Amino acid sequence: MEWGMANRMAQLIQADGRCVFLPIDHGYFQGPTRKLEQPRKTLEPLLPYADAVFITRGVLRSSVDPDNAKPIILRVSGGVSMVGKDLAHEGLTTSIEEAIRLNVSAVGISIFVGSDYEHDSLLNLSKLVDEGEKYGIPVMAVTAVGKEMEKRDARYLALSSRIAAELGARVVKTYWCPDFEKVVRGCPVPVVMAGGPQVDTELEVFEFIHDGLSKGAVGVNLGRNIWQNDHPVAMVRAIRALIHENATPQEAQGVYDSVKNEGS
Ligand code: 5RP
C-alpha cells in the first residue's frame, strides 16, 4: 500500500485496529432527520469521541470548523430522496477533486445489490475506486438496502460486502445481523457495522456491537442509535468503551448510566 493510502487508512482505523465512525450523512436523502435538524448542534458534543465523521460536503462546509475537525469520510453518492421513486437510483454527487480540496481521509458510496439499480451502483463504486486509488483516497462502500430493512440477513449482507470488497472498497460498512461471522469471513477488507433505525434499549445496541466485534468487525459507523438517544454523549462514550477498551455490554451500560447521571 502506498504511503498516502496507508496514512489515510491509519487516520480511520486506529492503532488498536478498531474504529468509531460517526455518520451524520442521513440528510442527503432523508432531509432534516429527527435530532439531526441542526447538524452542528448534534455533532459538536460528540466530535471528541469520534475517530472519523461520515458527512456530505454541504454539511461539512456549513457545520464543521476546519480547525477543529476529525478525519472525514465524505459521502459522495446520492441524487435520491425518501419521497422519490427509488432510493437505489443513486449516482456520484461529488468529484474526486472536491474530495481532495476538502482534504478528506476517505470517500463513501452506497451500493444496492439485488435492486433495479444494482449494475449502476456497482459501476459507480468501481469508478470511484479507480479515482480514489489514483490519489491514495480509500473508498468505504455502504451495503444499502433502501427501505427494505428485512433484507438484512447474513446471506444478503455477505453477498453485498464481498462484492464491495471485490470491486476495490478498502472498508465495507454493513449492518450487524445474526450469524455475522459469515459476513466478516467472506469479506477480505475491514468491516464496520451500522445500526439502522433506533432500537428499543441501549443494551441491545451494546450487545450487537459486542457480538459483531467478537466476530471480526473492526468497529462501527453508527448514527441514529447514538444521536437519536436522549443521552448521545453517554451513548458514544459507552460505544467507545466497547470498541477501544474491550468493555462487555454490561460494562458499556455502566459507562452509559454514569455519564447520563453526570448530565450528558
Ligand atoms: C445512511 C448511511 C449511514 O451512514 C448509515 O446507515 C449509518 O447510520 P445508522 O447507524 O443511523 O444506520 O449510510 O445514509
Boltz pocket constraint, residues with backbone or C-beta under 6 A from the ligand:
constraints:
  - pocket:
      binder: B
      contacts: [[A, 23], [A, 24], [A, 25], [A, 26], [A, 54], [A, 142], [A, 193], [A, 194], [A, 195], [A, 196], [A, 197], [A, 221], [A, 222], [A, 223], [A, 224], [A, 225]]
      max_distance: 6.0
